[in-house]
Amino acid sequence: MYQAHSTFPHQLHLTPSLSSHGNLLIALSSSGSQLKSRSFHKLYERISRVGHVKVNDSNGSQRPVWVTYRRDYPIENNDWGDFQTHRRVLGIITIGQVGSQSDLNDICKQHESLKVKYSSTLYDSRCIILGLNPDGTMYEAASQGPSRSTSPDPSGTPDPGGAPQTPVPAINGHAHVKKVSAGSTDRDSGVYETVGGEEKPTDSDSHSEGAADLKIDTNHVNGSDSGSESTSEAGCCEENKADSPRDSAVESMLDTSHSSINSSASQASKVSLHPPSNFKTRALFYPTGEHAVNIESQLQEFVSSLFWVLESKRLDKSQEKLERPPLLCAPFERKDFIGLDMDSRTNKKRCAGRLRKQLADLTLQAGLPVEAIVQYSHAADTLRHCNDWLWLAACFEGLCAASVVMLYPNLRRSVGLQRYSSLGVGGHQDGSQGWPSLQIQILQELVGTSRRMGQNALCTRHQAFLMSAMLPHLKDAERQETALMLESLSARSGSGPAPLVVQETGIIIPPVNFLNIPTCRRVRIISPAGGRKAEKKSSLIPEDDNGPFIFSPFSSLSNNNERKSQGKVDFDWVEGDVCEVCLELENPMPFELKITTMMLITEEVQFESWTSTIVLKNERGLQSITLRGRPQGSGQLQITGYSSTVMGVTSNCRFKFLPHLRTPQYTINVVPALPMIQILSGNSSTGSLGVEQAVGEECGSLHLSLSAGETHECSVVLHNVSSQPVEELTISLESKMDKDTLHQVFQYSRENLQAQLPIPPGGRASLTLYVYAACDFLAPGRLDESLETTSLLSGSEPPSLVSGGPPSLPSRQSVATSSTRAAPRARRADSSASLLSSRSGSSMRSGSSSSTQAATSSMRTRTTAPTPGCSNRTLEANLLVKYSGGAGMSAEYCRSTQVAVSVEVTPSLQVTRWDVLPAELPHQCYVVLDLLNCATHEMDLHYTPTKHILIEAGDSCRVPVPVDRCPLATLTEDGRESESGWGWSEVLGGHVASLVELRWTLGPNDTPGRASLTGITFPPSTHDLITMAPIHWEVQVDGQEVVGGTENSGVVGRPLQLGVGITNTSGAPLPPLSLRITAFQDHQNGHLNYRLDAKMTTIGATKLTTPQACCFTLKEGEEFRHCCGLVFFTAGVFKVEVTCSPAAVAAQTSFYENITPAHQHAWKFAPPLEITVTDV
């Protein structure tokens, strides 16, 4: 509650903090438009001195009544009157100046509106009206009395209130009232007569209503002693021992003053003004402020009326015995008690305790501190048992206030008088030398003198100037001592940034601004965060004209210097956004420096500055603080300084006056209001949209972890958190990935997003972002293997995938192995059949001897060594959102924000090797793949619409995938030509990749995914298997067409008619072809027997060239047919292979060279024709 300053060990200096708890609160305000501020301040100073009145109660005892005057008291503070009664406005005093009847009507109307505003707590009010004589007539300047040598304003400064100044003595505030009315609510005519040193109202008896008459001693009026002390909140009046000769002389002049006024007024035409009929407030008429000689006595009567109303309410409450007492509440508590049972025992105690506490407040205000202490104690006991902590704390606060009144009765009158006397001559002679020492001594004398004269505001101003101007010449101990004294003074009468007018002399004292407390070293205007920046639309940004040169260093340097000198910043603020300015301050004091109500000072554009309270540490060096605010309009905003309150002194610190700053002001362009979007993300795939998470207003991040081939649906929600609608919005993706990969990984619907515009304030728009974990599913090729020489159709067996495991397929991925390829091996026409027969037991799980069964089976192996390519990778992209709306869109401004999307791709499925085999149907082939499960969970792989296989983690398997062959037209349309036949490898690889899609589910949640063969290539030796044959076969046995799976039978010695038809389906004429029919037997042991001269014979040609003429070609769609006979001599199973190849004379024609010039083509009817011959 109190602080004892240790710098003066012989004296105790107490700073009151609870003195207002026992005061009556009176709101004082100016009304009308004619009253000048100087006139108002003069009357306010006089009124504020009447802060203490002694009233005789009904028992004849004197009670001290203290008053607190407040200007512009907020109504929300008045709502706390139930919680602490000293916060209630009990009285209202308004001061106005009139020049016409309309002015009087306006003043009365404003006064009545104030009464309505505080009607819940108001007891009484007064309206002081200047410009009227006591009888209600207009005061004329020519009617003023003769000037006198004795005047309240020795400087003779005219009153700016309107009328010239009439120097009527103030009589030190003495006014002898014979009869006054307490609690009157009617207006007073203001006509007073002076009889025997007393004034009485001439017609006040007719306006008194039911109140006892009072006699108030003149000695109770503040200011009777010239050496007494007073404050703006509470003044003290001491009893005079005897009237001074000066008082007697002034009183004798008073009669002359009144007679002069009356005689002058009678000579002029009088215009009477009358308040409105509904104006029921007691009005006091005075020509000017100097003529208000009885204002103190009127205030005494007013305070007394408030006291008696308060006393009556106190007595009523002390005698109340209610069964259900009402519940008093603080403003914020009312909603907490809605619906509660107020008849409970705890709530009844709470009601009773709060009523007892309010009674204690009224008792303390009524001047009975001893009784108040008893009431507070009883209330505290009751509130403690019901755990009403807030009101219990208020009880303790009131108990402390009452104790202070009892223990320190002179606390309100004079605080620290001895301390200021100690600052007299010689106070600092030992610590300073020269002119600074003399200046400090003079300033200290001014402080002490002002304090003794009762000029608290002037005393504070002198002390503030001493602190600011002489700071460099004060040592640390002196700085701390001076600061403590300034805080003590400013607690009574603070020092603001406005000039101070000395009441008695009219001298204007300039304001003191603490430009060096604290010391501002640097100012930095903070640019908005990335997502809040305003951008000019790119199409509207003008390009700088640098002439014929691309870059001009001289112009750039001059522009930067000009911008810095003018204080212009190179970014914009947005109307309605929170903006920040960083100040780097230095604390020059030897203690922690508390700065309150620190805020920015701006011009040109309306700006809502937010106040901040900061504490600078007691340490050397710069300390950064941030001041915030909100522009309320658009235009060129100028930041010219800051305002702060240090040690009770409010300063306006302009940058142009700060010695360490070179920039006088900072200019920022404020663009019209723009919308603001907050990006939220949710998991659409798992249905967790309710668990949305903000990814940041600026460049946030969205991290996903997916298995290679997995597709994830991410819901991106655009939440408009501003008051402006989003009318334009565009979304784009930026990444280091190529466009094709970027489009493959991220997909979204722009049309769906545009359909949701505009987004209203508080509204949302959603965007589904489809994220595919793209990956190269093909294992890296090995440079030590030749693709052509390790084909499955060659006679060699390639090395197995894993040491000790079964053999696997050769790799055919890398096409950049070597520019020089090994020459293709010469293969017999029957090598394919013999190879398939020999591999059926070793490389395929099925033991079937047919190539069809071997191709469609699968094989799995176990990986025991790491495979290249099974490692994590990261896909990154930025989702850029540009949007605009509202007034900012009209000004061609927009905002942009971006979200960094990071996709961590974990390995899932990998194709380690691949090859091509013929299929059962002539228009298909088998792409045989070796697949490795690189994931850590079991994988269910679907490699055809009807076939799937389970692969354990780390296992590999071989699967055949049927693929439609590539039409020749696709190759010829592509137009690629390359030596060694590698030109069409990518085309054929793309054809296969477009038809093969491996789908899988992984893990306990059956996470789906898909793998593609994008990037796969095939060597030229396999092109004839992948490429559709240029001919269409039609084979018949005894007139029956042979298709895949048809059973053909014959009898020994009986001829079989074999018909072969060839149709040109290449889309172009075909040169001559060679047709060959070959019979053989497959012994199912890897051996094929082509020597069947003793077992069969043929009727007709089995080798021929079609057509017979070399110049003849087989046109598109044209058919060629050949028939021959087969006669078998022994029973058994025979196979017939039908092959068509380019004739020798046409093998080197351009047609075949364009297809695959490095290989000899042979198109076979697959599978070979199988005939079962029996004896019967």
Buried (B, 14 or more C-beta within 10 A) or exposed (E): EBEEBEBBEEBEBBBBBBBBBBBBBBBBBBBBEBBBEBBBBBBBBBBBBBBBBBBBBEEEEEBBBBBBBBEEBEEEBBBBBBBBBBBBBBBBBBBBBBBEBEBBBBBBBBBBEBBEBBEEBBBBBBBBBBBBBBBBBBBBEEBBBEEBEEBBBEEEBEBEBBBEBBBBBBBBBBBBBEBBBBBBBBBBBBBBEBEEBBBBBEEBEEBBEEBEEBEBBBBBBBBBBEEBBBBBBBBBBBEBEEBBEEBEEBBEBBEEBBEBBBEBBEEEEBEEBEBEEEBBBBBBBBBBBBBBBBBBBBBBBBBBBBBBBBBEBBEEBEEEEEEEBEBBBBBEBEEEEEEEEBEEEEBBBBBBBBBBBBBBBBBBBBBBBEBBBEBBBBBBEBBBEBEBEEBBEBBEBBBBBBBBBEEBEEBBBBBBBEBBEBBEEEBBEEEBEEEBBEBBBEBBBBBBBBBBBBBBBBBBBBBBBBBBBBBEBBEEEBBBBBBBBBBBBBBBBBBBBEEBBBBBEBEEBEBBBBBBBBBBBEBBBBBBBBBBBBBBBEEEEEEEEEEEEEEBEEBEEEEEEEEEEEBBBEEBBBBBBBBBBEBBBBBBBBBEBEBBEBBBBBBBBBBBBEBBEBEBEEEEEEBEBEBBBBBEBBBEBBBBBBBBBBBBBBBBBBBEEBEEBEBBBBBBBBBBBBBBBBBBBBBBBEEEBEEBEEBBBBBBBBEBBBBBBBBBBBBBBBBBEBEBBBBBBBBEBEBEBEEEBBEBBBBBEEEEBEEBBBBEBEEBBBBBBBBBBBBBBBBBBBEEBBBBBBBBBBEEBBEBBBEEBBBBBBBBBBBEBEEEBEEBBEBEBBBBBBBBBBBBBEBBBBEBBBBBBBBBBBBBBEBEEEBEBBEEBEBBBBBBBBBBBBBBBEBBBBBBBBBBBEBBBBBBBBBBBBBBBBBBBBEBBBBBBBBBBBBEBBBBBBBBEEBBBEBBEBBBBBBBBBBBBBBBEBBBEBEBEBEBBBBBBBBBBBBBBEBBBBBBBBEEEEBBBBBBBBBBBBBBBBBBBBBBBBBBBBBBBEEEEBEEEEEBEBEBEEBBBBBBBBBBBBEEEBBBBBBBBBBBBBEEEBEBEEEBEEBBBBBEEBEBBBBEEEEEBBEBEEEBEBEBEBBBBEBBEBBBBBBBBBBEEBBEBEBBEBBBBBBEBBBBBBBBBBBEBEEE
